[in-house]
Amino acid sequence: MASTPATGSAPAKPARSRKPRAKAPATPPAPEFAEAGIETLPPDRVNLIAEGLREKSSAKQAIYRATQAAFALLRQVSQELCLELTQKVTADADQSVKIEYQSVNEMEFHIRFSGDLLVFVMHSNIVTFPDDFGPLTTPYVAADFRRRFFGHIMAYNFMADSIRYQRLNDPGYLLGRLLINIDSHYFLEGVEQLELPDHDMSGSVISAESLRLFVESAMIAAVNNDLIAPPLPEIQRISVKQKLENQQVSRGSKVGFSFSHQQQF
């Protein structure tokens, strides 16, 4: 006797036919750089750039070290000169006259004397100049492109009381700029009292003697240019700000500095 299916059982589902999965379209190949109008940099250019960076960076580091050495020697020369002048002045004249050396930091020092203040500052950057700048036109510089770059030391003249009393509006004067190259040769430009050399740096080597002459000449330029009082109409009025900031409106200014017309700035 045949068996009958159980009551309430669900009929079997017909099997589904599976459709084949469509394949993803293949990624088109990237276009060649030449087809896109972009050219790769040839290896020789890469090497040329790298070599140029190495040479220039190395040269600038060497120039910075040469400038540091020159500034250290300038400090030493200035200290010795201040001591020598103090001994001479106090022995021959007024005991109250002082010539003082003061170190501010590794990049700056001062010399204070006779109401004047010389500020010597070494800059951290290495600089160059336009092609028509004096020394750059000489065969000495043309023989080595590294000689086109310089470290520089600036010499400024202020009134000593301007710094002492924080008279922020008082003027200062650039006396000279000393440029030092990779060979420790120098070029000096500034006021005529500095006994400026010619443009050829080939024979101008940093030494204790040349730096002492630089400091002595800067001191002479400062001492020989006295303060000139302003005309009365210029100081008839004073602002409250000037009073509160201790600005002396009757302060003088130096007008005797003259720059050589042969030097370019």
C-alpha positions as CSV (number, residue, x, y, z in Angstrom):
1,M,0.0,0.0,0.0
2,A,1.6,3.3,-1.1
3,S,2.3,6.0,1.5
4,T,0.7,9.4,1.2
5,P,2.5,12.6,1.8
6,A,2.1,14.2,5.3
7,T,-0.6,16.8,5.5
8,G,0.6,20.4,5.6
9,S,4.0,19.9,4.2
10,A,5.2,22.7,1.8
11,P,5.8,21.7,-1.8
12,A,9.5,21.6,-2.9
13,K,10.8,24.8,-4.6
14,P,12.0,24.6,-8.1
15,A,15.7,25.0,-8.5
16,R,16.8,28.5,-9.8
17,S,19.0,28.8,-12.7
18,R,22.1,30.9,-12.1
19,K,23.0,33.6,-14.6
20,P,26.7,33.9,-15.3
21,R,28.2,36.9,-13.5
22,A,29.3,39.6,-15.8
23,K,33.0,40.3,-15.7
24,A,34.1,43.8,-14.6
25,P,35.5,45.8,-17.5
26,A,39.2,45.8,-17.5
27,T,41.0,49.0,-16.3
28,P,42.3,50.8,-19.3
29,P,46.1,51.1,-19.3
30,A,47.5,54.4,-18.1
31,P,48.4,56.7,-20.9
32,E,52.1,57.2,-21.6
33,F,53.6,60.4,-20.2
34,A,54.6,61.4,-23.7
35,E,51.0,61.0,-24.9
36,A,49.8,63.2,-22.1
37,G,52.3,65.9,-23.0
38,I,54.5,65.4,-19.8
39,E,58.1,64.6,-20.1
40,T,60.2,62.9,-17.5
41,L,63.3,64.8,-16.2
42,P,66.4,63.2,-17.7
43,P,68.8,61.7,-15.1
44,D,71.5,64.1,-16.2
45,R,69.4,67.1,-15.2
46,V,68.6,65.5,-11.8
47,N,72.3,65.0,-11.2
48,L,73.0,68.6,-12.3
49,I,70.5,70.0,-9.8
50,A,71.7,67.8,-7.0
51,E,75.4,68.7,-7.7
52,G,74.5,72.4,-7.8
53,L,72.7,72.3,-4.5
54,R,75.6,70.4,-2.9
55,E,78.2,72.9,-4.2
56,K,76.2,76.0,-3.2
57,S,75.2,74.7,0.2
58,S,78.8,73.6,0.9
59,A,80.1,77.0,-0.2
60,K,77.7,78.9,2.0
61,Q,78.6,76.8,5.0
62,A,82.3,77.5,4.4
63,I,81.6,81.2,4.0
64,Y,79.6,81.3,7.2
65,R,82.5,79.6,9.1
66,A,84.9,82.2,7.6
67,T,82.6,85.0,8.7
68,Q,82.4,83.5,12.2
69,A,86.2,83.4,12.4
70,A,86.5,87.0,11.2
71,F,83.9,88.2,13.8
72,A,85.7,86.3,16.6
73,L,89.0,88.0,15.6
74,L,87.2,91.4,15.4
75,R,86.0,90.9,19.0
76,Q,89.5,90.1,20.1
77,V,91.0,93.1,18.3
78,S,88.3,95.4,19.7
79,Q,88.8,94.3,23.3
80,E,92.6,94.8,23.0
81,L,92.1,98.3,21.4
82,C,89.6,99.3,24.2
83,L,92.1,98.3,26.9
84,E,95.0,100.1,25.1
85,L,92.9,103.3,24.6
86,T,91.6,103.2,28.2
87,Q,95.2,103.0,29.6
88,K,96.4,105.8,27.3
89,V,93.5,108.2,27.9
90,T,93.3,107.7,31.7
91,A,97.1,108.2,32.0
92,D,97.3,111.3,29.8
93,A,94.0,113.0,30.5
94,D,90.7,112.5,32.3
95,Q,90.3,109.5,34.6
96,S,86.5,109.6,34.0
97,V,86.9,108.9,30.3
98,K,86.0,105.3,29.6
99,I,86.3,103.1,26.5
100,E,84.2,100.0,27.1
101,Y,83.8,96.8,25.3
102,Q,80.5,94.9,25.8
103,S,79.5,91.5,24.4
104,V,75.8,91.3,23.7
105,N,75.5,87.8,22.2
106,E,77.4,85.6,19.7
107,M,76.3,87.9,16.8
108,E,76.7,91.3,18.4
109,F,79.1,93.4,20.5
110,H,79.4,97.1,21.4
111,I,82.1,99.7,21.9
112,R,81.1,102.7,24.1
113,F,83.3,105.8,24.2
114,S,82.9,109.6,24.4
115,G,79.1,109.6,24.2
116,D,79.2,107.3,21.1
117,L,78.2,103.7,20.7
118,L,79.6,101.5,18.0
119,V,77.4,98.4,17.3
120,F,79.0,95.5,15.4
121,V,76.6,92.9,14.1
122,M,77.3,89.7,12.3
123,H,74.4,88.6,10.0
124,S,73.6,84.9,9.8
125,N,72.7,85.0,6.1
126,I,75.0,84.6,3.1
127,V,74.3,87.2,0.4
128,T,75.3,88.0,-3.2
129,F,74.9,91.1,-5.3
130,P,74.0,92.2,-8.9
131,D,76.6,91.5,-11.6
132,D,77.7,95.1,-11.7
133,F,78.5,95.3,-8.0
134,G,82.2,96.4,-7.6
135,P,84.1,93.2,-6.7
136,L,82.0,91.0,-8.9
137,T,83.4,92.6,-12.0
138,T,87.0,91.6,-11.2
139,P,88.9,88.6,-12.6
140,Y,89.4,87.3,-9.0
141,V,85.7,86.8,-8.5
142,A,85.1,85.6,-12.1
143,A,87.6,82.8,-11.6
144,D,85.4,81.0,-9.0
145,F,81.6,81.4,-8.8
146,R,81.7,80.7,-5.0
147,R,83.5,84.1,-4.6
148,R,80.2,85.8,-5.5
149,F,78.8,85.0,-2.1
150,F,79.6,86.8,1.1
151,G,79.0,86.8,4.8
152,H,78.7,90.4,6.2
153,I,79.4,92.3,9.3
154,M,77.8,95.7,9.9
155,A,79.1,98.6,12.0
156,Y,76.6,101.2,13.2
157,N,77.0,104.4,15.2
158,F,74.5,105.4,17.8
159,M,74.5,108.0,20.6
160,A,75.2,106.0,23.7
161,D,72.4,107.8,25.6
162,S,69.9,106.7,23.0
163,I,70.4,103.1,24.1
164,R,70.8,104.0,27.8
165,Y,67.6,105.9,28.0
166,Q,65.7,103.8,25.4
167,R,65.0,106.8,23.1
168,L,63.5,104.6,20.4
169,N,63.2,107.4,17.8
170,D,66.8,108.4,17.9
171,P,68.7,107.7,14.6
172,G,71.6,105.4,14.1
173,Y,74.1,105.5,11.2
174,L,75.7,102.7,9.2
175,L,79.4,103.4,9.1
176,G,80.5,100.3,7.2
177,R,79.8,96.9,5.8
178,L,82.5,94.3,5.8
179,L,82.0,91.5,3.3
180,I,83.9,88.2,3.7
181,N,84.1,85.5,1.0
182,I,85.0,81.8,1.0
183,D,88.7,82.6,0.9
184,S,88.5,84.9,4.0
185,H,89.2,87.8,1.7
186,Y,87.2,91.0,2.4
187,F,85.6,94.0,0.8
188,L,84.8,97.1,2.8
189,E,82.2,99.7,1.9
190,G,80.8,102.6,3.8
191,V,81.8,106.1,4.9
192,E,84.9,107.7,3.4
193,Q,86.6,107.8,6.8
194,L,87.1,104.0,6.6
195,E,89.9,104.2,4.1
196,L,88.1,102.0,1.6
197,P,90.1,99.7,-0.6
198,D,89.6,99.2,-4.3
199,H,87.3,96.6,-5.8
200,D,89.9,93.9,-6.3
201,M,89.7,91.6,-3.3
202,S,92.5,89.3,-4.3
203,G,95.0,91.0,-2.0
204,S,92.6,91.9,0.8
205,V,92.9,89.1,3.4
206,I,91.3,89.1,6.8
207,S,93.9,89.7,9.5
208,A,94.2,91.3,12.9
209,E,95.8,94.3,11.3
210,S,93.1,94.9,8.8
211,L,90.3,94.4,11.3
212,R,92.0,96.8,13.8
213,L,92.2,99.4,11.0
214,F,88.4,98.8,10.5
215,V,87.6,99.5,14.1
216,E,90.0,102.4,14.5
217,S,88.6,104.1,11.4
218,A,85.0,103.6,12.6
219,M,85.9,105.1,15.9
220,I,87.6,108.1,14.2
221,A,84.5,108.6,12.0
222,A,82.2,108.6,15.0
223,V,84.4,110.9,17.2
224,N,84.9,113.5,14.4
225,N,81.2,113.9,13.7
226,D,79.7,115.8,16.6
227,L,76.0,116.3,17.3
228,I,74.3,119.2,15.6
229,A,71.4,120.7,17.5
230,P,68.2,121.1,15.6
231,P,66.8,124.5,14.7
232,L,64.5,126.0,17.3
233,P,61.3,125.9,15.2
234,E,61.7,122.1,14.9
235,I,61.5,121.6,18.7
236,Q,58.8,124.2,19.6
237,R,56.2,121.5,20.0
238,I,56.4,118.2,22.0
239,S,53.8,115.5,22.1
240,V,52.7,113.7,25.3
241,K,53.9,110.5,23.7
242,Q,57.4,112.0,23.4
243,K,57.3,113.1,27.0
244,L,56.2,109.7,28.3
245,E,58.7,107.8,26.2
246,N,61.5,110.1,27.4
247,Q,62.1,111.5,24.0
248,Q,64.3,114.6,24.2
249,V,63.2,116.8,21.3
250,S,66.3,118.8,21.5
251,R,68.5,115.8,20.7
252,G,71.0,116.4,18.0
253,S,71.9,114.4,14.9
254,K,75.1,113.7,13.1
255,V,75.4,115.2,9.6
256,G,79.1,114.8,8.9
257,F,79.1,111.3,7.5
258,S,79.7,111.1,3.8
259,F,79.8,108.0,1.7
260,S,82.2,107.3,-1.2
261,H,80.6,107.8,-4.5
262,Q,82.7,104.9,-5.9
263,Q,80.9,102.4,-3.7
264,Q,77.6,100.9,-4.6
265,F,74.9,100.1,-2.0
